[in-house]
Amino acid sequence: MSFCEHCAGQRFDRAQVLRTLRAARKSLRHHGRAPRADAALAAAIEAVRALEIPHLDFADETSDEDVVH
């Protein structure tokens, strides 16, 4: 089982955004910044995690491998 190129790219992009937001949140906590900023980043992280990006499915009838979308 594998991910199609579109989904693999989507997963990579989302993971990269989540890592960046989490690093910013950690930095704010380390420097004792306002709790409102932490709450805003927490909300942004949840929003990115919940994203449903539409998938364009191109049938590949030559492959017997299951593809997860």
Secondary structure, 3 states (H helix, E strand, C coil): CEECHHHHHHHHHHHHHHHHHHHHHHHHHHCCCCHHHHHHHHHHHHHHHCCCCCCCCCCCCCCCCCEEC
